[in-house]
């Protein structure tokens, strides 16, 4: 199961980045323009908030468990979550946690 988590983390890093890079190439490398695009309507705003709440929840869980288990390397899943996405951060943390 551990390797399934790693495969999902890799997929969760590559697949969304494909679309982000496409968007940046079409619209310029302006992060605020991307944030504006995320809030173009109520449906996308709801999705953004859904993922934001999931990312914050995952971060709290990671910090809580790292403090208890003293597995400091697991903290790498936090920047992966916020710089890439929950689709990478969650399976990466599960991969790291399963060792």
MOTAKA-V940143 format. One record per pair of residues at least 12 apart in sequence whose C-alpha atoms are under 10 Angstrom apart, sorted by the first residue. I is the first residue (numbers start at 0). J is the second residue. If there is no record, write none. Layout:
BEGIN
I,J ; I,J
END
This chain:
BEGIN
0,93 ; 0,94 ; 0,97 ; 1,90 ; 1,91 ; 1,93 ; 1,94 ; 1,95 ; 1,96 ; 1,97 ; 1,98 ; 2,90 ; 2,94 ; 2,97 ; 3,90 ; 3,93 ; 3,94 ; 4,87 ; 4,89 ; 4,90 ; 4,91 ; 4,92 ; 4,93 ; 4,94 ; 4,95 ; 4,97 ; 5,87 ; 5,90 ; 5,91 ; 5,92 ; 5,93 ; 5,94 ; 5,95 ; 6,87 ; 6,90 ; 6,91 ; 6,94 ; 7,86 ; 7,87 ; 7,88 ; 7,89 ; 7,90 ; 7,91 ; 7,94 ; 8,76 ; 8,79 ; 8,84 ; 8,85 ; 8,86 ; 8,87 ; 8,88 ; 8,89 ; 8,90 ; 8,91 ; 8,92 ; 8,93 ; 8,94 ; 9,86 ; 9,87 ; 9,88 ; 9,90 ; 9,91 ; 10,86 ; 10,87 ; 10,90 ; 11,80 ; 11,83 ; 11,84 ; 11,85 ; 11,86 ; 11,87 ; 11,88 ; 11,89 ; 11,90 ; 11,91 ; 12,79 ; 12,80 ; 12,82 ; 12,83 ; 12,84 ; 12,85 ; 12,86 ; 12,87 ; 12,88 ; 12,91 ; 13,83 ; 13,86 ; 13,87 ; 14,86 ; 14,87 ; 15,83 ; 15,84 ; 15,86 ; 15,87 ; 16,83 ; 16,84 ; 19,33 ; 19,83 ; 22,36 ; 34,47 ; 50,80 ; 50,84 ; 50,85 ; 50,86 ; 51,80 ; 51,81 ; 51,84 ; 51,85 ; 53,80 ; 53,85 ; 53,89 ; 54,77 ; 54,80 ; 54,81 ; 54,84 ; 54,85 ; 54,86 ; 54,88 ; 54,89 ; 55,77 ; 55,80 ; 55,81 ; 55,85 ; 57,76 ; 57,77 ; 57,80 ; 57,85 ; 57,88 ; 57,89 ; 57,92 ; 58,74 ; 58,76 ; 58,77 ; 58,78 ; 58,80 ; 58,81 ; 58,85 ; 58,88 ; 58,89 ; 58,92 ; 59,77 ; 61,73 ; 61,74 ; 61,75 ; 61,76 ; 61,77 ; 61,89 ; 61,92 ; 61,93 ; 61,96 ; 62,74 ; 62,77 ; 64,96 ; 65,96 ; 68,96 ; 70,95 ; 70,96 ; 72,92 ; 72,95 ; 72,96 ; 73,91 ; 73,92 ; 73,93 ; 73,94 ; 73,95 ; 73,96 ; 74,92 ; 74,95 ; 75,88 ; 75,91 ; 75,92 ; 75,95 ; 76,88 ; 76,89 ; 76,90 ; 76,91 ; 76,92 ; 76,93 ; 76,94 ; 76,95 ; 77,89 ; 77,91 ; 77,92 ; 79,91 ; 79,92 ; 80,92
END
